[in-house]
Amino acid sequence: MTDQKRIVVTGGAGFIGSAVVRHLLSQPGIEVLNLDKLTYAANLESLRDVSDKAGYRFVEADIVDSSRIGQVFTDFRPHAVMHLAAESHVDRSIDGPEAFIQSNVVGTYRLVMEALRYWQRLPEAEAKAFRFHHISTDEVFGELGASGSFTEDSPYQPNSPYAATKAAADHIVRAWGRTYGLPVVLSNCSNNYGPYHFPEKLIPLVILKCLAGESVPVYGQGQQIRDWLFVADHARALHLIVERGEVGESYNVGGGSERTNLQVVQGICDLLDRLRPRQDGSHRDLIAFVPDRPGHDFRYAIDYSHLERSLGWRPLESFESGLEKTVRWYLENDWWWRPIVERQYAGQRLGLSKSEARAQS
């Protein structure tokens, strides 16, 4: 093996994937091949600051395409795979679950099969050092009551099409580790937020709605609770897991920052009142409560103590510091988000039930 470590990152043009690529390329001795299909939420502009680095390569490919994936393994000869490519928006999974089945289930199966074939051909020392890291979500565990947190031993109970496909992918990767010996590690994270986040998700959607002076939709009464994780903290955790995680282990990654959706929205409004005040009142005046989405889980919370004890990771950002960094980034980088709003996604609601869709048509 050379001193350079070669890592394939699938979905590296997405929100979390691009944060991982940026983080890896900031470390010495790492080459990254970003393999991305470039679906609607992918954006190579998120990698503008690292795209000219000598250790960076990009391949446009679909993880469902076995022959293309196999060729990437043969040509790049990775020491590790970090698998982040996925359809990830719950509301879109309600509208069109088949795309989630194809990408998250079939795609993961095809990718892990090609990784297995590649790994089985490696010399003994390289095979022992190889890792396949599957990155997943806390939504596979279902919902929590008013207390408690998800641990690595929590039972799976996915409640949305998106969560079901990620649960299936988790089980596939774990089974390939147990059945075929592929050296796998898994991680499940809480809600990520930060720069370069496609504006269909709550935090960037609220920021851009406020900046446009438009109504800010809050599902139900906004009492659903999520644990929020700053994306750069997540990227650090993922690097630690792929480098030092124990084969066959699963690691939960959380931010230790539970907030109701309404608290998140109000926090954004208050920051914008300070950083970009409205002329005619508070940004909170834009909040509008709308019918909840079907099957909306009440609460998620992650216990990341296993990761902290075993690998020494903990989040560096509080929710308040991370949210302010995020809001400031969107205020200062309209070059990134304005083309998306103008050409791809203008903040329209997705994931309506049939009756709600008929009522709005």
C-alpha positions in Angstrom: 0.0 0.0 0.0 1.1 3.6 -0.7 1.2 6.4 1.8 -1.8 7.9 0.0 -5.2 6.6 1.1 -7.7 6.4 -1.7 -11.4 6.8 -0.7 -14.5 6.5 -2.9 -17.3 8.8 -1.7 -20.6 8.0 -3.3 -23.0 10.9 -3.4 -20.1 13.3 -2.9 -21.9 16.1 -4.7 -24.8 16.0 -2.2 -25.2 17.9 1.1 -23.5 15.6 3.5 -21.3 13.9 0.8 -19.8 17.2 -0.3 -19.0 18.1 3.4 -17.2 14.7 3.7 -15.3 15.3 0.5 -14.2 18.8 1.6 -13.2 17.4 5.0 -11.2 14.5 3.6 -9.3 16.7 1.1 -8.3 19.0 4.0 -6.5 16.1 5.6 -3.0 15.0 4.5 -2.4 11.9 2.4 -6.0 11.3 1.2 -7.2 11.0 -2.4 -10.9 11.2 -3.0 -13.0 9.9 -5.9 -16.4 11.5 -5.8 -18.9 9.2 -7.5 -22.3 10.9 -8.0 -25.3 10.5 -10.4 -25.9 14.3 -10.2 -29.6 14.1 -9.4 -31.6 17.2 -8.6 -30.1 17.7 -5.1 -26.5 17.2 -6.2 -24.4 20.3 -6.9 -20.8 20.3 -8.0 -20.6 24.0 -7.1 -20.6 22.8 -3.5 -17.1 21.5 -4.2 -15.8 24.5 -6.1 -13.1 25.2 -3.5 -11.6 21.7 -3.7 -12.3 20.7 -7.3 -8.8 21.7 -8.5 -7.0 19.8 -5.8 -4.6 17.1 -7.2 -6.1 14.5 -4.9 -9.7 15.0 -6.2 -11.4 13.1 -9.0 -15.1 13.1 -10.1 -17.0 10.4 -11.9 -20.6 10.8 -12.9 -22.2 7.4 -12.5 -25.2 5.7 -11.0 -24.6 3.2 -8.2 -27.2 1.0 -9.9 -24.8 0.6 -12.9 -22.7 -2.4 -11.8 -20.3 -2.4 -14.7 -19.5 1.3 -14.2 -19.0 0.8 -10.5 -16.8 -2.2 -11.1 -14.6 -0.2 -13.5 -14.2 2.6 -10.9 -13.0 0.1 -8.3 -10.5 -1.4 -10.8 -9.2 1.9 -12.0 -9.0 3.8 -8.6 -8.2 0.9 -6.3 -9.7 2.4 -3.2 -8.8 1.6 0.3 -12.2 2.5 1.5 -15.7 3.3 0.3 -17.9 5.8 2.1 -21.5 5.2 0.8 -23.7 8.3 1.1 -25.5 8.2 -2.3 -29.2 8.1 -1.6 -32.5 9.7 -2.2 -33.1 11.4 1.1 -36.2 13.6 1.3 -39.1 12.1 3.2 -41.7 14.2 1.4 -40.4 13.1 -2.0 -40.5 9.5 -0.9 -44.2 9.9 -0.2 -44.8 11.3 -3.7 -42.6 8.8 -5.5 -41.3 5.9 -3.5 -40.0 3.9 -6.5 -37.0 6.2 -7.0 -36.1 5.5 -3.4 -36.3 1.7 -3.9 -34.1 1.9 -6.9 -31.4 4.2 -5.4 -31.3 3.2 -1.8 -32.1 -0.5 -2.0 -31.1 -1.7 -5.5 -28.2 0.8 -5.7 -26.8 -0.3 -2.3 -27.0 -4.0 -3.3 -25.2 -3.4 -6.6 -22.5 -1.2 -4.9 -21.9 -3.7 -2.1 -21.7 -6.6 -4.6 -19.0 -4.7 -6.6 -17.2 -3.8 -3.4 -17.2 -7.5 -2.4 -15.8 -8.6 -5.8 -13.1 -6.0 -5.6 -12.2 -6.8 -2.0 -12.0 -10.6 -2.7 -9.3 -9.9 -5.4 -7.1 -7.7 -3.1 -3.8 -8.9 -1.7 -4.1 -10.0 1.9 -2.7 -6.9 3.5 -4.9 -4.5 1.4 -8.0 -6.7 2.0 -7.5 -6.6 5.7 -7.2 -2.8 5.7 -10.2 -2.2 3.3 -13.4 -0.7 4.7 -17.0 -0.3 3.4 -18.7 2.4 5.4 -22.4 2.7 5.0 -23.9 6.0 6.1 -27.5 5.9 7.2 -30.2 7.8 9.3 -31.8 7.7 12.7 -35.2 7.5 10.9 -34.7 3.7 10.5 -35.5 3.4 14.2 -39.0 4.9 13.9 -40.1 7.5 16.5 -39.5 8.0 20.2 -41.9 9.0 22.9 -41.2 12.0 25.1 -38.1 10.5 26.6 -35.2 8.2 25.8 -32.7 8.1 22.8 -31.9 5.8 20.0 -28.9 3.6 20.6 -27.0 1.2 18.3 -29.2 -1.6 19.7 -32.6 0.1 19.1 -35.0 -2.0 17.0 -35.8 -0.9 13.5 -39.3 0.4 12.9 -39.2 2.7 9.8 -42.4 4.7 9.2 -41.8 6.4 5.8 -40.9 5.1 2.4 -37.5 6.8 2.8 -36.8 5.3 6.2 -37.9 1.9 4.9 -35.4 2.0 2.1 -32.6 3.1 4.3 -33.4 0.3 6.8 -33.2 -2.2 3.9 -29.9 -0.8 2.9 -28.6 -1.1 6.4 -29.6 -4.7 6.6 -28.1 -5.5 3.2 -24.7 -4.0 4.2 -24.7 -5.7 7.6 -25.7 -9.1 6.0 -22.8 -8.8 3.5 -20.5 -8.3 6.3 -21.7 -11.3 8.3 -22.3 -13.7 5.3 -19.3 -12.9 3.0 -16.9 -11.3 5.5 -16.8 -7.9 3.7 -15.2 -5.5 6.3 -18.1 -3.1 6.8 -18.9 -0.4 9.3 -22.2 1.5 9.6 -23.4 4.8 11.1 -26.8 6.3 11.7 -27.0 10.1 12.1 -29.6 12.6 13.3 -30.8 15.6 11.3 -28.0 17.4 9.6 -27.9 21.1 8.8 -25.3 23.6 7.6 -24.0 25.3 4.4 -24.8 23.9 0.9 -28.1 22.3 1.9 -30.7 21.9 -0.8 -33.6 24.2 0.0 -36.3 21.5 0.2 -35.1 20.7 3.8 -36.4 22.7 6.8 -33.6 25.0 7.8 -32.6 26.3 4.3 -36.2 26.4 3.2 -37.1 28.6 6.2 -34.1 30.9 5.6 -34.9 31.4 2.0 -38.6 31.9 2.6 -37.8 34.5 5.1 -35.4 36.3 2.8 -38.1 36.3 0.1 -40.7 37.7 2.5 -42.9 34.6 1.8 -45.0 32.6 4.2 -43.0 30.1 6.2 -44.8 26.8 6.5 -44.7 24.8 9.8 -46.2 21.3 9.7 -49.0 20.8 12.3 -48.2 22.8 15.4 -44.4 22.5 14.9 -44.0 20.2 18.0 -42.1 17.4 16.3 -38.7 17.1 17.9 -35.4 16.4 16.1 -31.8 16.2 17.2 -29.7 18.6 15.1 -26.2 17.8 13.9 -23.9 20.4 12.2 -22.8 18.8 9.0 -19.0 19.6 9.5 -19.2 17.8 12.8 -20.8 14.8 11.0 -18.1 14.8 8.4 -15.4 14.6 11.1 -17.2 11.7 12.7 -17.5 9.8 9.5 -13.8 10.2 8.8 -13.0 8.8 12.3 -15.4 5.8 11.8 -14.0 4.8 8.4 -10.4 5.1 9.7 -10.8 3.6 13.2 -14.2 2.0 13.5 -14.3 -1.6 14.4 -15.4 -4.0 11.6 -19.0 -5.0 11.9 -19.8 -2.2 14.4 -22.5 0.5 14.1 -22.1 4.0 15.4 -24.8 6.6 16.1 -23.8 10.2 15.4 -25.9 13.0 17.0 -25.6 16.6 17.8 -27.1 16.5 21.3 -29.3 19.4 20.3 -33.0 18.5 20.5 -35.4 21.2 19.3 -39.0 21.3 18.2 -39.5 22.3 14.6 -41.2 25.5 15.8 -38.1 26.3 18.0 -35.9 25.9 15.0 -38.0 28.1 12.8 -38.3 30.8 15.5 -34.5 30.6 16.0 -33.9 31.3 12.3 -36.4 34.2 12.4 -34.8 35.7 15.4 -31.3 35.5 13.8 -32.6 37.1 10.6 -34.3 39.8 12.7 -30.8 40.7 13.9 -28.7 40.0 10.8 -31.2 41.1 8.0 -34.2 42.9 9.6 -37.5 43.3 7.8 -38.9 46.8 7.4 -42.4 45.8 8.4 -42.1 43.6 11.5 -40.4 40.4 12.7 -39.7 37.4 10.5 -41.8 35.4 13.0 -44.8 37.1 11.5 -44.3 35.0 8.3 -44.9 31.7 10.2 -48.0 29.8 9.0 -49.1 26.5 10.4 -50.1 24.0 7.7 -51.5 20.4 7.7 -49.0 17.9 8.9 -47.4 15.4 6.5 -48.7 11.8 6.5 -47.0 9.5 9.1 -44.9 12.3 10.5 -42.7 10.8 13.3 -43.0 12.8 16.6 -39.5 12.7 18.0 -35.9 11.4 17.2 -32.9 11.7 19.5 -29.5 10.1 19.2 -27.3 8.7 22.0 -23.8 9.1 20.6 -22.0 7.9 23.7 -20.7 4.7 22.0 -18.9 6.9 19.4 -17.6 9.2 22.1 -16.3 6.4 24.2 -14.7 4.3 21.5 -13.3 7.0 19.1 -13.3 10.2 21.2 -15.7 12.2 19.0 -18.1 14.8 20.1 -19.8 17.7 18.3 -17.9 21.0 18.3 -20.9 23.2 17.4 -23.8 23.9 19.7 -27.1 24.3 17.9 -27.0 28.1 18.5 -23.4 28.5 17.0 -24.1 26.1 14.1 -27.4 27.8 13.2 -25.8 31.2 13.2 -23.0 30.0 11.0 -25.6 28.4 8.7 -27.8 31.6 8.4 -24.7 33.8 7.8 -23.6 31.4 5.1 -26.9 31.7 3.2 -26.8 35.4 3.6 -23.3 35.6 2.1 -23.6 32.9 -0.7 -26.6 33.6 -2.9 -24.4 32.6 -5.8 -24.9 29.0 -4.7 -28.6 29.0 -3.8 -30.2 31.5 -6.1 -29.8 29.4 -9.3 -31.5 26.5 -7.5 -34.5 28.6 -6.4 -34.8 30.2 -9.9 -34.4 27.0 -11.9 -35.0 23.9 -9.8 -37.0 24.3 -6.6 -38.9 27.3 -5.5 -40.0 26.0 -2.1 -43.3 24.4 -3.2 -44.7 21.8 -0.8 -44.1 18.1 -1.4 -45.4 14.9 0.2 -49.1 15.9 0.5 -51.7 13.3 1.2 -54.1 12.6 -1.7 -56.9 14.6 0.0 -54.6 17.6 0.7 -53.2 17.5 -2.9 -56.8 17.5 -4.3 -57.7 20.4 -2.0 -54.7 22.5 -3.3 -55.2 21.6 -6.9 
